[in-house]
Amino acid sequence: MKDQLNSDREASLSNGMPKITAENVNVFYDEVHALKDVSVEIEQNAVTAFIGPSGCGKSTFLRCLNRMNDTIDICKITGRILLENEDIYDANVDPVQLRAKVGMVFQKPNPFPKSVYDNIAYGPRIHGLASNKSELDDIVEQSLRRAAIWDEVKDRLDAPGTGLSGGQQQRVCIARAIATSPDVLLMDEPCSSLDPIATAQVEELIDELRQNFCVVIVTHSMQQAARVSQRTAFFHLGSLVEFGDTEKIFTNPSDPRTESYITGRIG
Amino acid sequence: MTDTTPTNSLFKISDRTKSRNAAEKRFRIYGIAAISIGLFMLLVLASTIILRGTSAFQQTFITLDVELLESKLDKKGNRNIDDIKKVSTFGYNPILVNAVKASLEKNDIQSSLKKKELSGIISKSAPSQLREYVLADVSSIGQTVEFRFLANGWIDGYLKGRYSRESVANSKFASAEQFDLIDELIKVGVVEKKFNLDFILGADASDQRPEASGIGVAMVGSFYLMLVVLLLSLPLGVAASVYLEEFAKKNLFTDLIEITISNLAAVPSIVFGILGLAVFINYVNLPQSTPIVGGLVLTLMTLPTIIISTRASLKSVPPSIRDAALGVGASKMQTVFHHVLPLAAPGIFTGTIIGMAQALGESAPLLLIGMIGYIATNMPTTIGEGLLAPNSAMPAQIYEWAKRADPAFVERAWGGIIILLIFLLTMNTMAVVLRRKFERRW
């Protein structure tokens, strides 16, 4: 596991740049300063976890990465976020194209009230990724396989996605997010509404997804962050307190606030 | 606290609990009483309408063999249609009198009635019925043809119990002798009460011929009204709500629009009527009394209802569906049209149907734009005519009948209400079924 991590790290270093670079990001909801001067570098082929108490700004920051905050009228963002050296808040960037490259999985499983097949096929369809039915079938199967749910749903692709169990729904949502072959996968507390067994399945899946994607996960559970991530960022009251290797954050945090949080004294 | 007994036994009910239970019991009784009063009123309403209205669907008919005399209808005898047209309905009266006389002779009935009183048992629409038949088939002149005429409204009223021999003692329209004659004719089967399809399909008739009037043309008028309302208010209403709900930024201006729309929904319909009169008829110069103007006015009235219900059903689509669509890179427009609108559709249709049902039952604005009164139209034959020819609407027709002097028209007003209610019930049932069938699926 550690060797794997190191080789991955070397691979990304050899690329010469981090996948996502955030520079002095500030977010305001009207007068509320929700995120203060956050700068991070998120690496390719690694899972980065954002942890912190409720309302610390971790979800807000995650939603900045694919511009989901654009849908909130009162939200103002300053600073720069670079995806492979391109500013995603540049006036020339269409958020729709960005979101095809930066997929997202939400807190609550939210499959469309359509069939499992249509749930997965929707993204490829609107982005024109498949030229015919058999290509689309392939994409759907591949996505479901990579989300480790193919065996469970292959016989009921026409059944409504909303009829599956919570854990299955969430994996279908993950399959839907990777069906557009994004570069980055954002996950906003993907396991918070799942039971422990489903959580374990999703966590295992996240670890596998690391091979192909840059994964960013927001989580309330510090154990989960420790289990699935290689890098961890600790947010508190809208500021990024500490960012580094997961192992170091959990065993030898440099900031007293991080230590207080992971030992359960705050948050 | 008020418990003075030493034990705190659960079996001893405290005064506080007692008064609380009594209050609850009282409240239940009030509730049941309120519902009972409501149900009783509904029952009274429904039974009154049915008791008074169903008789309108039956009408008294007189079946006569009519000899279409050549000497009266075609004096020259050359069957020239232009000459035959010169004989007015007035010229057909003697033929009717003869037909009644012949029928009396055939059935061996004696009567001392004069000619005018004899033909008076038949509706005043009978001569034109005869004339139309002759003009349509000139070769029938000289032959004897069996006709079924409507009985005069007074005769019909006698059969339905509206008039008695005493009540017509001083009337110049009907007499006790005529009623005697009718009794005889009923015995031999010449006069009988039958289901009258023309009431449902026919046109309104003038004051002298209540028996010939029907609600059919007004029904077609209502249909064209609803067509205009549906075609205008559904797309306009849905487009406006989708824009306001999904695209527009929330600011002072959109707040103002929202308040205005809510207020418009509460504006009395007669205000929309006078607006229609001022704008559509006086300013735009659209023809008055026409379904197109009525439809425009009712559209104004229905739009707020549709916008409010559409916005409510858009709001009820969970935001997670929008997040999901945006998350896979759908544009705002794709999100709305692929995911939000289909989920909101049942609510939108329900709101539309309820708005249309409201518009269908509306009469006040129609009074102001002239879709009221005796409009002796025939059925419109084309869509253009349907929209642009003067017409009435069902509620306006009912109002018109109710205010006429002859009680025969009041009976038709009740009958018209039954038909209107059937339409409204059907529409509301459709709305309920739609809502049930597509209830939240997430």
Contacts between the chains, C-beta under 8 A, distances in Angstrom:
chain1	res1	chain2	res2	distance
A	66	B	327	7.4
A	68	B	323	7.1
A	68	B	326	6.6
A	68	B	327	7.1
A	71	B	322	7.5
A	71	B	326	6.7
A	73	B	249	5.2
A	73	B	250	5.8
A	96	B	329	5.5
A	96	B	330	7.2
A	96	B	331	4.9
A	97	B	329	7.2
A	98	B	329	7.9
A	99	B	326	6.5
A	99	B	327	6.4
A	99	B	328	7.1
A	99	B	329	4.1
A	100	B	328	7.4
A	100	B	329	3.6
A	103	B	327	6.8
A	103	B	328	6.9
A	104	B	323	7.8
A	104	B	327	4.0
A	105	B	327	7.7
A	106	B	320	6.4
A	106	B	323	5.7
A	106	B	324	6.9
A	106	B	327	6.9
A	108	B	320	5.7
A	110	B	318	7.7
A	110	B	320	3.8
A	110	B	321	6.4
A	110	B	323	6.5
A	110	B	324	4.4
A	111	B	324	7.4
A	112	B	321	6.7
A	112	B	324	6.3
A	112	B	325	7.5
A	112	B	339	6.1
A	113	B	321	7.8
A	113	B	343	6.7
A	113	B	441	4.8
A	113	B	442	5.0
A	122	B	325	7.7
A	122	B	328	6.3
A	122	B	330	7.6
A	122	B	338	7.4
A	123	B	328	3.8
A	123	B	329	6.3
A	123	B	330	8.0
A	126	B	328	7.6
A	126	B	329	6.9
A	126	B	330	5.6
A	126	B	334	5.9
A	126	B	338	7.9
A	127	B	329	6.2
A	160	B	441	7.5
A	162	B	441	6.7
A	162	B	442	5.6
A	173	B	324	7.3
A	176	B	324	7.6
A	176	B	328	6.1
A	177	B	327	6.8
A	177	B	328	6.7
A	179	B	328	7.6
A	180	B	328	5.9
A	180	B	329	6.1
